[in-house]
Amino acid sequence: MAEDAVKVAPEVYKVVLENDQVRVLEARLAPGAKTDVHGHPALVAIMLESAKVRFSESGGETTELELPAGQPMYLPATEHTSENTGDSELHGYLVELKR
Amino acid sequence: MAEDAVKVAPEVYKVVLENDQVRVLEARLAPGAKTDVHGHPALVAIMLESAKVRFSESGGETTELELPAGQPMYLPATEHTSENTGDSELHGYLVELKR
């Protein structure tokens, strides 16, 4: 199991709300920046600004995603590096689902 | 149990994402507008614009809330009417938690 996103990249992921059901992270990733490998449970991502990211799974698979501003997206549990491949800051919220 | 928000006020709440873990609603409520009584499970609200709302619980309790833009807020399961008491449209997302 990969390490917690907040431990691996505290400059990128900040906990803004947490209880027994959810943990909500504010994410900020500069253009061109890339995190080390970290894990997330299943989550709903809502970006405040449009962003482009590349996720590289530990198994080797790479996914390029466009995240439009203000359009919620569900992402299943994963373990990956995150890279901002756009030319503007990635800024948004990740609603991580506990169970 | 109150009726589902989407059934009671389909002009206000639209389902933009749903699976077995979450249902995400886009909410738009005009200034001064008020919904009929409806229910929500526990949810995380993220407003895209700052908004002011008054929730009136079925039991009679009234809550006035300021919802700052882009600041996630957890709301426990409830049954209420929602009124936009601000002077701008309420616009944001409700991440309803199943289970």
N, CA and C atoms of all chains as a GROMACS GRO file, in nm:
protein
  594
    1MET      N    1   0.086  -0.120   0.000
    1MET     CA    2   0.000   0.000   0.000
    1MET      C    3   0.089   0.124   0.000
    2ALA      N    4   0.064   0.213  -0.094
    2ALA     CA    5   0.145   0.334  -0.106
    2ALA      C    6   0.120   0.426   0.012
    3GLU      N    7   0.212   0.516   0.031
    3GLU     CA    8   0.199   0.611   0.142
    3GLU      C    9   0.092   0.715   0.114
    4ASP      N   10   0.043   0.769   0.221
    4ASP     CA   11  -0.062   0.871   0.214
    4ASP      C   12  -0.014   0.995   0.137
    5ALA      N   13  -0.102   1.044   0.052
    5ALA     CA   14  -0.071   1.162  -0.030
    5ALA      C   15  -0.020   1.279   0.054
    6VAL      N   16  -0.082   1.299   0.169
    6VAL     CA   17  -0.048   1.415   0.252
    6VAL      C   18   0.093   1.400   0.312
    7LYS      N   19   0.132   1.274   0.338
    7LYS     CA   20   0.267   1.251   0.392
    7LYS      C   21   0.372   1.264   0.284
    8VAL      N   22   0.339   1.213   0.164
    8VAL     CA   23   0.436   1.213   0.054
    8VAL      C   24   0.456   1.354  -0.002
    9ALA      N   25   0.346   1.429  -0.014
    9ALA     CA   26   0.356   1.561  -0.080
    9ALA      C   27   0.274   1.665  -0.003
   10PRO      N   28   0.321   1.699   0.118
   10PRO     CA   29   0.245   1.795   0.200
   10PRO      C   30   0.238   1.934   0.139
   11GLU      N   31   0.330   1.964   0.045
   11GLU     CA   32   0.326   2.095  -0.020
   11GLU      C   33   0.217   2.099  -0.128
   12VAL      N   34   0.166   1.981  -0.165
   12VAL     CA   35   0.064   1.971  -0.271
   12VAL      C   36  -0.075   1.948  -0.211
   13TYR      N   37  -0.083   1.857  -0.112
   13TYR     CA   38  -0.212   1.814  -0.056
   13TYR      C   39  -0.227   1.860   0.088
   14LYS      N   40  -0.334   1.937   0.114
   14LYS     CA   41  -0.362   1.982   0.250
   14LYS      C   42  -0.501   1.934   0.292
   15VAL      N   43  -0.510   1.881   0.414
   15VAL     CA   44  -0.639   1.836   0.466
   15VAL      C   45  -0.720   1.959   0.508
   16VAL      N   46  -0.838   1.977   0.448
   16VAL     CA   47  -0.920   2.093   0.483
   16VAL      C   48  -1.046   2.051   0.558
   17LEU      N   49  -1.074   1.922   0.563
   17LEU     CA   50  -1.196   1.874   0.631
   17LEU      C   51  -1.179   1.724   0.649
   18GLU      N   52  -1.210   1.674   0.769
   18GLU     CA   53  -1.203   1.529   0.789
   18GLU      C   54  -1.299   1.485   0.897
   19ASN      N   55  -1.368   1.375   0.870
   19ASN     CA   56  -1.449   1.308   0.973
   19ASN      C   57  -1.446   1.158   0.944
   20ASP      N   58  -1.540   1.081   1.003
   20ASP     CA   59  -1.532   0.936   0.984
   20ASP      C   60  -1.579   0.892   0.846
   21GLN      N   61  -1.635   0.983   0.766
   21GLN     CA   62  -1.686   0.944   0.635
   21GLN      C   63  -1.600   0.991   0.517
   22VAL      N   64  -1.540   1.108   0.536
   22VAL     CA   65  -1.462   1.164   0.425
   22VAL      C   66  -1.336   1.234   0.478
   23ARG      N   67  -1.240   1.251   0.387
   23ARG     CA   68  -1.130   1.343   0.411
   23ARG      C   69  -1.120   1.426   0.284
   24VAL      N   70  -1.123   1.557   0.299
   24VAL     CA   71  -1.118   1.644   0.182
   24VAL      C   72  -0.982   1.712   0.177
   25LEU      N   73  -0.914   1.695   0.064
   25LEU     CA   74  -0.783   1.757   0.043
   25LEU      C   75  -0.794   1.873  -0.053
   26GLU      N   76  -0.726   1.983  -0.023
   26GLU     CA   77  -0.705   2.088  -0.122
   26GLU      C   78  -0.575   2.052  -0.194
   27ALA      N   79  -0.578   2.050  -0.325
   27ALA     CA   80  -0.459   2.015  -0.404
   27ALA      C   81  -0.415   2.135  -0.486
   28ARG      N   82  -0.285   2.162  -0.480
   28ARG     CA   83  -0.223   2.267  -0.563
   28ARG      C   84  -0.094   2.211  -0.618
   29LEU      N   85  -0.084   2.209  -0.750
   29LEU     CA   86   0.036   2.152  -0.814
   29LEU      C   87   0.078   2.248  -0.926
   30ALA      N   88   0.200   2.296  -0.918
   30ALA     CA   89   0.249   2.395  -1.014
   30ALA      C   90   0.268   2.330  -1.152
   31PRO      N   91   0.262   2.411  -1.259
   31PRO     CA   92   0.286   2.357  -1.393
   31PRO      C   93   0.421   2.287  -1.399
   32GLY      N   94   0.423   2.167  -1.452
   32GLY     CA   95   0.548   2.093  -1.465
   32GLY      C   96   0.588   2.015  -1.341
   33ALA      N   97   0.525   2.043  -1.227
   33ALA     CA   98   0.562   1.974  -1.103
   33ALA      C   99   0.510   1.831  -1.102
   34LYS      N  100   0.577   1.746  -1.029
   34LYS     CA  101   0.542   1.604  -1.024
   34LYS      C  102   0.564   1.552  -0.882
   35THR      N  103   0.468   1.477  -0.830
   35THR     CA  104   0.481   1.422  -0.695
   35THR      C  105   0.552   1.288  -0.699
   36ASP      N  106   0.596   1.240  -0.584
   36ASP     CA  107   0.641   1.102  -0.570
   36ASP      C  108   0.517   1.011  -0.564
   37VAL      N  109   0.542   0.882  -0.564
   37VAL     CA  110   0.432   0.784  -0.559
   37VAL      C  111   0.355   0.798  -0.428
   38HIS      N  112   0.222   0.798  -0.440
   38HIS     CA  113   0.137   0.807  -0.321
   38HIS      C  114   0.003   0.740  -0.351
   39GLY      N  115  -0.074   0.713  -0.246
   39GLY     CA  116  -0.202   0.646  -0.265
   39GLY      C  117  -0.319   0.737  -0.233
   40HIS      N  118  -0.432   0.709  -0.295
   40HIS     CA  119  -0.560   0.772  -0.262
   40HIS      C  120  -0.665   0.662  -0.254
   41PRO      N  121  -0.760   0.673  -0.160
   41PRO     CA  122  -0.879   0.589  -0.170
   41PRO      C  123  -0.965   0.645  -0.285
   42ALA      N  124  -1.077   0.579  -0.314
   42ALA     CA  125  -1.170   0.632  -0.415
   42ALA      C  126  -1.207   0.774  -0.376
   43LEU      N  127  -1.224   0.861  -0.475
   43LEU     CA  128  -1.250   1.002  -0.445
   43LEU      C  129  -1.329   1.070  -0.556
   44VAL      N  130  -1.386   1.184  -0.519
   44VAL     CA  131  -1.446   1.273  -0.618
   44VAL      C  132  -1.358   1.397  -0.626
   45ALA      N  133  -1.308   1.427  -0.746
   45ALA     CA  134  -1.224   1.546  -0.767
   45ALA      C  135  -1.308   1.657  -0.828
   46ILE      N  136  -1.294   1.776  -0.773
   46ILE     CA  137  -1.358   1.895  -0.830
   46ILE      C  138  -1.251   2.003  -0.841
   47MET      N  139  -1.216   2.037  -0.964
   47MET     CA  140  -1.114   2.139  -0.986
   47MET      C  141  -1.177   2.279  -0.988
   48LEU      N  142  -1.107   2.375  -0.932
   48LEU     CA  143  -1.154   2.513  -0.937
   48LEU      C  144  -1.106   2.581  -1.065
   49GLU      N  145  -0.996   2.532  -1.120
   49GLU     CA  146  -0.946   2.579  -1.250
   49GLU      C  147  -0.922   2.456  -1.336
   50SER      N  148  -0.939   2.471  -1.466
   50SER     CA  149  -0.913   2.358  -1.556
   50SER      C  150  -0.766   2.318  -1.547
   51ALA      N  151  -0.741   2.188  -1.556
   51ALA     CA  152  -0.605   2.138  -1.539
   51ALA      C  153  -0.581   2.017  -1.628
   52LYS      N  154  -0.454   1.994  -1.657
   52LYS     CA  155  -0.414   1.872  -1.729
   52LYS      C  156  -0.315   1.797  -1.642
   53VAL      N  157  -0.339   1.668  -1.626
   53VAL     CA  158  -0.250   1.588  -1.540
   53VAL      C  159  -0.214   1.456  -1.607
   54ARG      N  160  -0.100   1.406  -1.567
   54ARG     CA  161  -0.058   1.271  -1.606
   54ARG      C  162  -0.041   1.190  -1.479
   55PHE      N  163  -0.116   1.080  -1.470
   55PHE     CA  164  -0.101   0.987  -1.358
   55PHE      C  165  -0.019   0.868  -1.406
   56SER      N  166   0.085   0.833  -1.332
   56SER     CA  167   0.164   0.714  -1.365
   56SER      C  168   0.146   0.613  -1.252
   57GLU      N  169   0.073   0.505  -1.283
   57GLU     CA  170   0.046   0.401  -1.185
   57GLU      C  171   0.174   0.326  -1.152
   58SER      N  172   0.178   0.265  -1.033
   58SER     CA  173   0.296   0.189  -0.993
   58SER      C  174   0.318   0.073  -1.089
   59GLY      N  175   0.212   0.018  -1.147
   59GLY     CA  176   0.224  -0.093  -1.241
   59GLY      C  177   0.279  -0.052  -1.376
   60GLY      N  178   0.294   0.078  -1.400
   60GLY     CA  179   0.352   0.123  -1.527
   60GLY      C  180   0.253   0.194  -1.617
   61GLU      N  181   0.124   0.179  -1.589
   61GLU     CA  182   0.024   0.242  -1.676
   61GLU      C  183   0.022   0.393  -1.656
   62THR      N  184   0.007   0.464  -1.767
   62THR     CA  185   0.004   0.609  -1.763
   62THR      C  186  -0.129   0.660  -1.817
   63THR      N  187  -0.188   0.757  -1.748
   63THR     CA  188  -0.316   0.813  -1.791
   63THR      C  189  -0.304   0.964  -1.799
   64GLU      N  190  -0.344   1.019  -1.914
   64GLU     CA  191  -0.347   1.166  -1.929
   64GLU      C  192  -0.492   1.209  -1.912
   65LEU      N  193  -0.515   1.306  -1.829
   65LEU     CA  194  -0.653   1.350  -1.804
   65LEU      C  195  -0.664   1.500  -1.818
   66GLU      N  196  -0.776   1.543  -1.878
   66GLU     CA  197  -0.812   1.685  -1.872
   66GLU      C  198  -0.921   1.698  -1.767
   67LEU      N  199  -0.898   1.784  -1.672
   67LEU     CA  200  -0.995   1.805  -1.564
   67LEU      C  201  -1.056   1.943  -1.582
   68PRO      N  202  -1.177   1.949  -1.639
   68PRO     CA  203  -1.239   2.081  -1.660
   68PRO      C  204  -1.275   2.145  -1.526
   69ALA      N  205  -1.267   2.276  -1.521
   69ALA     CA  206  -1.304   2.348  -1.398
   69ALA      C  207  -1.448   2.316  -1.361
   70GLY      N  208  -1.470   2.292  -1.232
   70GLY     CA  209  -1.606   2.277  -1.181
   70GLY      C  210  -1.684   2.161  -1.238
   71GLN      N  211  -1.616   2.053  -1.273
   71GLN     CA  212  -1.689   1.935  -1.322
   71GLN      C  213  -1.643   1.814  -1.243
   72PRO      N  214  -1.725   1.764  -1.152
   72PRO     CA  215  -1.683   1.657  -1.064
   72PRO      C  216  -1.645   1.531  -1.142
   73MET      N  217  -1.542   1.464  -1.096
   73MET     CA  218  -1.495   1.342  -1.160
   73MET      C  219  -1.466   1.238  -1.052
   74TYR      N  220  -1.511   1.115  -1.073
   74TYR     CA  221  -1.486   1.007  -0.978
   74TYR      C  222  -1.359   0.934  -1.018
   75LEU      N  223  -1.270   0.912  -0.922
   75LEU     CA  224  -1.149   0.835  -0.949
   75LEU      C  225  -1.141   0.720  -0.851
   76PRO      N  226  -1.131   0.596  -0.899
   76PRO     CA  227  -1.120   0.481  -0.808
   76PRO      C  228  -0.988   0.485  -0.731
   77ALA      N  229  -0.981   0.404  -0.626
   77ALA     CA  230  -0.860   0.400  -0.544
   77ALA      C  231  -0.739   0.373  -0.632
   78THR      N  232  -0.628   0.439  -0.602
   78THR     CA  233  -0.512   0.428  -0.690
   78THR      C  234  -0.384   0.455  -0.614
   79GLU      N  235  -0.276   0.426  -0.684
   79GLU     CA  236  -0.141   0.446  -0.631
   79GLU      C  237  -0.061   0.497  -0.750
   80HIS      N  238  -0.015   0.619  -0.744
   80HIS     CA  239   0.046   0.678  -0.864
   80HIS      C  240   0.133   0.800  -0.831
   81THR      N  241   0.205   0.847  -0.934
   81THR     CA  242   0.262   0.981  -0.929
   81THR      C  243   0.167   1.072  -1.006
   82SER      N  244   0.163   1.200  -0.969
   82SER     CA  245   0.079   1.298  -1.039
   82SER      C  246   0.169   1.408  -1.093
   83GLU      N  247   0.148   1.440  -1.221
   83GLU     CA  248   0.230   1.544  -1.285
   83GLU      C  249   0.138   1.644  -1.352
   84ASN      N  250   0.162   1.771  -1.328
   84ASN     CA  251   0.083   1.876  -1.394
   84ASN      C  252   0.144   1.900  -1.532
   85THR      N  253   0.073   1.855  -1.635
   85THR     CA  254   0.125   1.869  -1.772
   85THR      C  255   0.065   1.992  -1.842
   86GLY      N  256  -0.012   2.071  -1.769
   86GLY     CA  257  -0.069   2.193  -1.826
   86GLY      C  258   0.023   2.312  -1.804
   87ASP      N  259  -0.024   2.428  -1.843
   87ASP     CA  260   0.060   2.548  -1.825
   87ASP      C  261   0.003   2.642  -1.718
   88SER      N  262  -0.087   2.589  -1.635
   88SER     CA  263  -0.138   2.669  -1.524
   88SER      C  264  -0.144   2.580  -1.400
   89GLU      N  265  -0.153   2.643  -1.283
   89GLU     CA  266  -0.156   2.566  -1.158
   89GLU      C  267  -0.280   2.476  -1.154
   90LEU      N  268  -0.260   2.354  -1.109
   90LEU     CA  269  -0.374   2.268  -1.077
   90LEU      C  270  -0.422   2.310  -0.939
   91HIS      N  271  -0.552   2.338  -0.926
   91HIS     CA  272  -0.607   2.380  -0.797
   91HIS      C  273  -0.748   2.328  -0.783
   92GLY      N  274  -0.769   2.247  -0.681
   92GLY     CA  275  -0.904   2.194  -0.662
   92GLY      C  276  -0.914   2.110  -0.536
   93TYR      N  277  -1.024   2.038  -0.524
   93TYR     CA  278  -1.051   1.958  -0.405
   93TYR      C  279  -1.066   1.811  -0.440
   94LEU      N  280  -1.018   1.727  -0.351
   94LEU     CA  281  -1.034   1.583  -0.362
   94LEU      C  282  -1.116   1.537  -0.241
   95VAL      N  283  -1.236   1.486  -0.267
   95VAL     CA  284  -1.321   1.434  -0.159
   95VAL      C  285  -1.294   1.285  -0.150
   96GLU      N  286  -1.204   1.246  -0.059
   96GLU     CA  287  -1.168   1.105  -0.042
   96GLU      C  288  -1.275   1.036   0.040
   97LEU      N  289  -1.317   0.917  -0.007
   97LEU     CA  290  -1.428   0.845   0.056
   97LEU      C  291  -1.376   0.740   0.152
   98LYS      N  292  -1.419   0.749   0.279
   98LYS     CA  293  -1.386   0.644   0.376
   98LYS      C  294  -1.501   0.545   0.378
   99ARG      N  295  -1.489   0.438   0.448
   99ARG     CA  296  -1.602   0.346   0.462
   99ARG      C  297  -1.598   0.279   0.595
  100MET      N  298  -3.947   0.991   0.608
  100MET     CA  299  -3.830   1.027   0.525
  100MET      C  300  -3.876   1.122   0.415
  101ALA      N  301  -3.809   1.236   0.406
  101ALA     CA  302  -3.847   1.337   0.306
  101ALA      C  303  -3.815   1.288   0.166
  102GLU      N  304  -3.876   1.350   0.072
  102GLU     CA  305  -3.852   1.311  -0.067
  102GLU      C  306  -3.715   1.358  -0.115
  103ASP      N  307  -3.671   1.289  -0.216
  103ASP     CA  308  -3.541   1.317  -0.275
  103ASP      C  309  -3.535   1.459  -0.333
  104ALA      N  310  -3.424   1.527  -0.307
  104ALA     CA  311  -3.405   1.664  -0.353
  104ALA      C  312  -3.430   1.679  -0.504
  105VAL      N  313  -3.381   1.580  -0.579
  105VAL     CA  314  -3.391   1.588  -0.726
  105VAL      C  315  -3.537   1.576  -0.772
  106LYS      N  316  -3.617   1.500  -0.695
  106LYS     CA  317  -3.759   1.487  -0.732
  106LYS      C  318  -3.836   1.611  -0.692
  107VAL      N  319  -3.802   1.666  -0.575
  107VAL     CA  320  -3.877   1.782  -0.524
  107VAL      C  321  -3.843   1.909  -0.603
  108ALA      N  322  -3.716   1.925  -0.637
  108ALA     CA  323  -3.673   2.050  -0.700
  108ALA      C  324  -3.577   2.022  -0.816
  109PRO      N  325  -3.628   1.960  -0.924
  109PRO     CA  326  -3.540   1.924  -1.036
  109PRO      C  327  -3.483   2.047  -1.106
  110GLU      N  328  -3.544   2.164  -1.089
  110GLU     CA  329  -3.490   2.286  -1.150
  110GLU      C  330  -3.370   2.338  -1.069
  111VAL      N  331  -3.353   2.288  -0.947
  111VAL     CA  332  -3.243   2.332  -0.860
  111VAL      C  333  -3.129   2.229  -0.857
  112TYR      N  334  -3.166   2.102  -0.845
  112TYR     CA  335  -3.066   1.995  -0.825
  112TYR      C  336  -3.059   1.903  -0.947
  113LYS      N  337  -2.941   1.892  -1.005
  113LYS     CA  338  -2.922   1.801  -1.119
  113LYS      C  339  -2.813   1.700  -1.085
  114VAL      N  340  -2.839   1.572  -1.117
  114VAL     CA  341  -2.739   1.468  -1.093
  114VAL      C  342  -2.632   1.477  -1.202
  115VAL      N  343  -2.507   1.498  -1.160
  115VAL     CA  344  -2.400   1.507  -1.260
  115VAL      C  345  -2.306   1.388  -1.253
  116LEU      N  346  -2.320   1.304  -1.150
  116LEU     CA  347  -2.231   1.188  -1.136
  116LEU      C  348  -2.296   1.097  -1.032
  117GLU      N  349  -2.301   0.967  -1.059
  117GLU     CA  350  -2.356   0.875  -0.958
  117GLU      C  351  -2.295   0.737  -0.975
  118ASN      N  352  -2.260   0.676  -0.862
  118ASN     CA  353  -2.222   0.535  -0.860
  118ASN      C  354  -2.267   0.478  -0.724
  119ASP      N  355  -2.211   0.362  -0.685
  119ASP     CA  356  -2.261   0.301  -0.562
  119ASP      C  357  -2.209   0.370  -0.435
  120GLN      N  358  -2.117   0.463  -0.450
  120GLN     CA  359  -2.059   0.529  -0.332
  120GLN      C  360  -2.107   0.672  -0.312
  121VAL      N  361  -2.130   0.741  -0.422
  121VAL     CA  362  -2.170   0.882  -0.413
  121VAL      C  363  -2.273   0.916  -0.519
  122ARG      N  364  -2.345   1.027  -0.492
  122ARG     CA  365  -2.424   1.091  -0.597
  122ARG      C  366  -2.387   1.238  -0.587
  123VAL      N  367  -2.345   1.298  -0.698
  123VAL     CA  368  -2.304   1.438  -0.696
  123VAL      C  369  -2.411   1.520  -0.768
  124LEU      N  370  -2.462   1.621  -0.697
  124LEU     CA  371  -2.563   1.710  -0.752
  124LEU      C  372  -2.501   1.845  -0.783
  125GLU      N  373  -2.536   1.902  -0.899
  125GLU     CA  374  -2.509   2.043  -0.923
  125GLU      C  375  -2.631   2.119  -0.872
  126ALA      N  376  -2.609   2.220  -0.790
  126ALA     CA  377  -2.718   2.300  -0.734
  126ALA      C  378  -2.711   2.442  -0.784
  127ARG      N  379  -2.825   2.492  -0.829
  127ARG     CA  380  -2.836   2.633  -0.870
  127ARG      C  381  -2.966   2.686  -0.813
  128LEU      N  382  -2.957   2.791  -0.733
  128LEU     CA  383  -3.076   2.847  -0.669
  128LEU      C  384  -3.068   2.999  -0.681
  129ALA      N  385  -3.170   3.056  -0.745
  129ALA     CA  386  -3.170   3.201  -0.771
  129ALA      C  387  -3.186   3.278  -0.640
  130PRO      N  388  -3.138   3.404  -0.636
  130PRO     CA  389  -3.156   3.487  -0.517
  130PRO      C  390  -3.304   3.495  -0.481
  131GLY      N  391  -3.336   3.472  -0.355
  131GLY     CA  392  -3.474   3.480  -0.309
  131GLY      C  393  -3.555   3.354  -0.331
  132ALA      N  394  -3.504   3.261  -0.410
  132ALA     CA  395  -3.580   3.138  -0.438
  132ALA      C  396  -3.574   3.044  -0.317
  133LYS      N  397  -3.677   2.960  -0.306
  133LYS     CA  398  -3.688   2.867  -0.193
  133LYS      C  399  -3.746   2.735  -0.242
  134THR      N  400  -3.687   2.626  -0.199
  134THR     CA  401  -3.737   2.494  -0.240
  134THR      C  402  -3.844   2.446  -0.143
  135ASP      N  403  -3.920   2.343  -0.184
  135ASP     CA  404  -4.006   2.271  -0.090
  135ASP      C  405  -3.919   2.180  -0.004
  136VAL      N  406  -3.983   2.117   0.094
  136VAL     CA  407  -3.909   2.026   0.184
  136VAL      C  408  -3.853   1.907   0.105
  137HIS      N  409  -3.727   1.875   0.133
  137HIS     CA  410  -3.662   1.761   0.067
  137HIS      C  411  -3.553   1.708   0.159
  138GLY      N  412  -3.505   1.588   0.130
  138GLY     CA  413  -3.403   1.526   0.212
  138GLY      C  414  -3.270   1.515   0.140
  139HIS      N  415  -3.163   1.512   0.219
  139HIS     CA  416  -3.029   1.482   0.168
  139HIS      C  417  -2.964   1.383   0.264
  140PRO      N  418  -2.888   1.286   0.214
  140PRO     CA  419  -2.798   1.212   0.303
  140PRO      C  420  -2.684   1.306   0.344
  141ALA      N  421  -2.595   1.258   0.430
  141ALA     CA  422  -2.476   1.338   0.464
  141ALA      C  423  -2.403   1.373   0.335
  142LEU      N  424  -2.346   1.493   0.330
  142LEU     CA  425  -2.282   1.537   0.205
  142LEU      C  426  -2.170   1.636   0.231
  143VAL      N  427  -2.086   1.654   0.130
  143VAL     CA  428  -1.986   1.760   0.129
  143VAL      C  429  -2.030   1.860   0.023
  144ALA      N  430  -2.049   1.986   0.065
  144ALA     CA  431  -2.088   2.093  -0.028
  144ALA      C  432  -1.966   2.174  -0.065
  145ILE      N  433  -1.950   2.201  -0.195
  145ILE     CA  434  -1.845   2.290  -0.243
  145ILE      C  435  -1.910   2.391  -0.337
  146MET      N  436  -1.914   2.515  -0.294
  146MET     CA  437  -1.975   2.619  -0.375
  146MET      C  438  -1.873   2.678  -0.473
  147LEU      N  439  -1.916   2.708  -0.594
  147LEU     CA  440  -1.828   2.773  -0.692
  147LEU      C  441  -1.833   2.924  -0.676
  148GLU      N  442  -1.943   2.974  -0.620
  148GLU     CA  443  -1.957   3.116  -0.587
  148GLU      C  444  -2.001   3.124  -0.441
  149SER      N  445  -1.961   3.228  -0.372
  149SER     CA  446  -2.007   3.246  -0.234
  149SER      C  447  -2.158   3.261  -0.231
  150ALA      N  448  -2.220   3.206  -0.127
  150ALA     CA  449  -2.366   3.209  -0.121
  150ALA      C  450  -2.412   3.220   0.025
  151LYS      N  451  -2.534   3.269   0.041
  151LYS     CA  452  -2.597   3.272   0.173
  151LYS      C  453  -2.727   3.194   0.164
  152VAL      N  454  -2.746   3.101   0.258
  152VAL     CA  455  -2.868   3.019   0.255
  152VAL      C  456  -2.932   3.010   0.393
  153ARG      N  457  -3.063   2.987   0.391
  153ARG     CA  458  -3.137   2.957   0.513
  153ARG      C  459  -3.198   2.819   0.496
  154PHE      N  460  -3.162   2.728   0.589
  154PHE     CA  461  -3.222   2.595   0.591
  154PHE      C  462  -3.329   2.593   0.700
  155SER      N  463  -3.449   2.550   0.666
  155SER     CA  464  -3.554   2.534   0.767
  155SER      C  465  -3.586   2.387   0.780
  156GLU      N  466  -3.546   2.331   0.895
  156GLU     CA  467  -3.568   2.188   0.921
  156GLU      C  468  -3.717   2.162   0.940
  157SER      N  469  -3.756   2.038   0.914
  157SER     CA  470  -3.897   2.001   0.932
  157SER      C  471  -3.939   2.020   1.078
  158GLY      N  472  -3.847   2.002   1.171
  158GLY     CA  473  -3.879   2.019   1.313
  158GLY      C  474  -3.896   2.164   1.355
  159GLY      N  475  -3.867   2.258   1.266
  159GLY     CA  476  -3.888   2.399   1.298
  159GLY      C  477  -3.760   2.478   1.312
  160GLU      N  478  -3.648   2.409   1.327
  160GLU     CA  479  -3.521   2.479   1.346
  160GLU      C  480  -3.474   2.545   1.216
  161THR      N  481  -3.421   2.665   1.231
  161THR     CA  482  -3.374   2.740   1.114
  161THR      C  483  -3.225   2.768   1.128
  162THR      N  484  -3.151   2.748   1.020
  162THR     CA  485  -3.007   2.772   1.022
  162THR      C  486  -2.971   2.865   0.907
  163GLU      N  487  -2.897   2.972   0.939
  163GLU     CA  488  -2.848   3.062   0.835
  163GLU      C  489  -2.700   3.030   0.815
  164LEU      N  490  -2.662   3.009   0.692
  164LEU     CA  491  -2.523   2.973   0.664
  164LEU      C  492  -2.463   3.061   0.556
  165GLU      N  493  -2.336   3.096   0.576
  165GLU     CA  494  -2.260   3.157   0.467
  165GLU      C  495  -2.170   3.048   0.411
  166LEU      N  496  -2.179   3.029   0.282
  166LEU     CA  497  -2.099   2.926   0.216
  166LEU      C  498  -1.996   2.996   0.128
  167PRO      N  499  -1.872   3.006   0.176
  167PRO     CA  500  -1.770   3.075   0.096
  167PRO      C  501  -1.737   2.995  -0.030
  168ALA      N  502  -1.705   3.063  -0.136
  168ALA     CA  503  -1.667   2.996  -0.261
  168ALA      C  504  -1.547   2.905  -0.237
  169GLY      N  505  -1.555   2.784  -0.291
  169GLY     CA  506  -1.440   2.694  -0.290
  169GLY      C  507  -1.392   2.652  -0.154
  170GLN      N  508  -1.483   2.642  -0.056
  170GLN     CA  509  -1.444   2.595   0.076
  170GLN      C  510  -1.538   2.480   0.115
  171PRO      N  511  -1.489   2.358   0.112
  171PRO     CA  512  -1.575   2.243   0.136
  171PRO      C  513  -1.638   2.248   0.275
  172MET      N  514  -1.764   2.207   0.283
  172MET     CA  515  -1.836   2.205   0.410
  172MET      C  516  -1.912   2.073   0.421
  173TYR      N  517  -1.902   2.009   0.538
  173TYR     CA  518  -1.974   1.884   0.561
  173TYR      C  519  -2.109   1.914   0.623
  174LEU      N  520  -2.214   1.855   0.568
  174LEU     CA  521  -2.348   1.873   0.625
  174LEU      C  522  -2.406   1.734   0.655
  175PRO      N  523  -2.447   1.709   0.781
  175PRO     CA  524  -2.506   1.579   0.813
  175PRO      C  525  -2.641   1.561   0.742
  176ALA      N  526  -2.690   1.436   0.739
  176ALA     CA  527  -2.818   1.406   0.675
  176ALA      C  528  -2.925   1.498   0.731
  177THR      N  529  -3.014   1.546   0.645
  177THR     CA  530  -3.112   1.644   0.688
  177THR      C  531  -3.236   1.638   0.601
  178GLU      N  532  -3.337   1.710   0.650
  178GLU     CA  533  -3.465   1.721   0.579
  178GLU      C  534  -3.505   1.866   0.600
  179HIS      N  535  -3.512   1.943   0.493
  179HIS     CA  536  -3.530   2.087   0.510
  179HIS      C  537  -3.581   2.154   0.383
  180THR      N  538  -3.617   2.283   0.395
  180THR     CA  539  -3.631   2.369   0.278
  180THR      C  540  -3.502   2.450   0.270
  181SER      N  541  -3.465   2.489   0.148
  181SER     CA  542  -3.345   2.571   0.126
  181SER      C  543  -3.387   2.701   0.061
  182GLU      N  544  -3.338   2.812   0.116
  182GLU     CA  545  -3.372   2.943   0.059
  182GLU      C  546  -3.244   3.021   0.036
  183ASN      N  547  -3.232   3.080  -0.080
  183ASN     CA  548  -3.116   3.164  -0.111
  183ASN      C  549  -3.144   3.303  -0.056
  184THR      N  550  -3.076   3.337   0.053
  184THR     CA  551  -3.098   3.467   0.117
  184THR      C  552  -2.994   3.570   0.074
  185GLY      N  553  -2.907   3.533  -0.021
  185GLY     CA  554  -2.808   3.627  -0.072
  185GLY      C  555  -2.862   3.702  -0.193
  186ASP      N  556  -2.775   3.782  -0.252
  186ASP     CA  557  -2.819   3.858  -0.370
  186ASP      C  558  -2.754   3.807  -0.499
  187SER      N  559  -2.699   3.687  -0.494
  187SER     CA  560  -2.643   3.628  -0.616
  187SER      C  561  -2.685   3.481  -0.621
  188GLU      N  562  -2.675   3.422  -0.738
  188GLU     CA  563  -2.714   3.283  -0.753
  188GLU      C  564  -2.627   3.192  -0.667
  189LEU      N  565  -2.690   3.096  -0.602
  189LEU     CA  566  -2.614   2.989  -0.536
  189LEU      C  567  -2.578   2.890  -0.646
  190HIS      N  568  -2.449   2.855  -0.656
  190HIS     CA  569  -2.405   2.760  -0.758
  190HIS      C  570  -2.290   2.677  -0.704
  191GLY      N  571  -2.311   2.547  -0.697
  191GLY     CA  572  -2.206   2.462  -0.646
  191GLY      C  573  -2.242   2.315  -0.657
  192TYR      N  574  -2.162   2.232  -0.591
  192TYR     CA  575  -2.180   2.088  -0.597
  192TYR      C  576  -2.204   2.030  -0.459
  193LEU      N  577  -2.291   1.930  -0.455
  193LEU     CA  578  -2.318   1.855  -0.333
  193LEU      C  579  -2.274   1.710  -0.357
  194VAL      N  580  -2.173   1.666  -0.283
  194VAL     CA  581  -2.126   1.528  -0.295
  194VAL      C  582  -2.199   1.448  -0.188
  195GLU      N  583  -2.311   1.385  -0.227
  195GLU     CA  584  -2.391   1.306  -0.133
  195GLU      C  585  -2.324   1.171  -0.110
  196LEU      N  586  -2.313   1.133   0.017
  196LEU     CA  587  -2.244   1.009   0.054
  196LEU      C  588  -2.346   0.898   0.073
  197LYS      N  589  -2.330   0.789   0.002
  197LYS     CA  590  -2.417   0.675   0.021
  197LYS      C  591  -2.358   0.592   0.134
  198ARG      N  592  -2.442   0.521   0.206
  198ARG     CA  593  -2.401   0.435   0.318
  198ARG      C  594  -2.370   0.513   0.443
   0.00000   0.00000   0.00000
